[in-house]
Amino acid sequence: MRLSLISPRHVFVCICKAVNDKSIRRAVDQGARSVEDLEQDLGVGSSCGRCRVHAEAVIRDQLNDGDPVQSPVPFSSSSMLA
């Protein structure tokens, strides 16, 4: 099962830094265009790095004005443990 990035609830994208998709979308609205921008502004991807692909998907989704995007890698407990 894949996680749709369009959801009434906000999901954590970066667990290490406690950053959710709403924070990433707000950063994109304020000019962030890459995971590197998010890393500098919010710390996203600066610890374990597992969130980087998901953060990139949220950036693309926000830049596409809410066009539905599927997470490129399904969220699961096993993907978070590896």
Contacts in CASP RR format, 6 or more apart in sequence:
PFRMAT RR
TARGET T0000
AUTHOR 0000-0000-0000
METHOD contacts of the structure
MODEL  1
MRLSLISPRHVFVCICKAVNDKSIRRAVDQGARSVEDLEQDLGVGSSCGR
CRVHAEAVIRDQLNDGDPVQSPVPFSSSSMLA
1 74 0 8 1.000
2 70 0 8 1.000
2 71 0 8 1.000
2 74 0 8 1.000
3 11 0 8 1.000
3 70 0 8 1.000
3 71 0 8 1.000
3 74 0 8 1.000
3 75 0 8 1.000
4 68 0 8 1.000
4 70 0 8 1.000
4 71 0 8 1.000
5 21 0 8 1.000
5 57 0 8 1.000
5 58 0 8 1.000
5 61 0 8 1.000
5 68 0 8 1.000
5 69 0 8 1.000
5 70 0 8 1.000
5 71 0 8 1.000
6 61 0 8 1.000
6 66 0 8 1.000
6 68 0 8 1.000
10 20 0 8 1.000
10 21 0 8 1.000
10 22 0 8 1.000
11 20 0 8 1.000
11 21 0 8 1.000
12 18 0 8 1.000
12 19 0 8 1.000
12 20 0 8 1.000
13 19 0 8 1.000
13 20 0 8 1.000
13 21 0 8 1.000
13 24 0 8 1.000
13 44 0 8 1.000
13 51 0 8 1.000
13 54 0 8 1.000
13 55 0 8 1.000
13 58 0 8 1.000
14 42 0 8 1.000
14 43 0 8 1.000
14 44 0 8 1.000
14 45 0 8 1.000
14 47 0 8 1.000
14 51 0 8 1.000
14 55 0 8 1.000
15 51 0 8 1.000
15 80 0 8 1.000
16 45 0 8 1.000
16 46 0 8 1.000
16 47 0 8 1.000
16 48 0 8 1.000
16 49 0 8 1.000
16 51 0 8 1.000
17 42 0 8 1.000
17 43 0 8 1.000
17 44 0 8 1.000
17 45 0 8 1.000
17 46 0 8 1.000
17 47 0 8 1.000
19 38 0 8 1.000
19 42 0 8 1.000
19 43 0 8 1.000
19 44 0 8 1.000
19 51 0 8 1.000
21 58 0 8 1.000
23 42 0 8 1.000
24 32 0 8 1.000
24 38 0 8 1.000
24 42 0 8 1.000
24 44 0 8 1.000
24 55 0 8 1.000
24 58 0 8 1.000
24 59 0 8 1.000
24 62 0 8 1.000
25 58 0 8 1.000
25 62 0 8 1.000
27 37 0 8 1.000
27 38 0 8 1.000
27 41 0 8 1.000
27 42 0 8 1.000
28 58 0 8 1.000
28 59 0 8 1.000
28 62 0 8 1.000
28 63 0 8 1.000
29 62 0 8 1.000
31 37 0 8 1.000
32 38 0 8 1.000
32 41 0 8 1.000
32 59 0 8 1.000
33 59 0 8 1.000
33 63 0 8 1.000
34 56 0 8 1.000
34 59 0 8 1.000
35 44 0 8 1.000
35 45 0 8 1.000
35 52 0 8 1.000
35 55 0 8 1.000
35 56 0 8 1.000
35 59 0 8 1.000
38 44 0 8 1.000
38 45 0 8 1.000
38 55 0 8 1.000
38 59 0 8 1.000
39 45 0 8 1.000
39 46 0 8 1.000
44 51 0 8 1.000
44 52 0 8 1.000
44 55 0 8 1.000
45 51 0 8 1.000
45 52 0 8 1.000
45 55 0 8 1.000
50 79 0 8 1.000
50 80 0 8 1.000
53 72 0 8 1.000
53 73 0 8 1.000
54 71 0 8 1.000
54 72 0 8 1.000
54 73 0 8 1.000
54 75 0 8 1.000
56 72 0 8 1.000
57 69 0 8 1.000
57 70 0 8 1.000
57 71 0 8 1.000
57 72 0 8 1.000
60 69 0 8 1.000
61 67 0 8 1.000
61 68 0 8 1.000
61 69 0 8 1.000
73 79 0 8 1.000
END
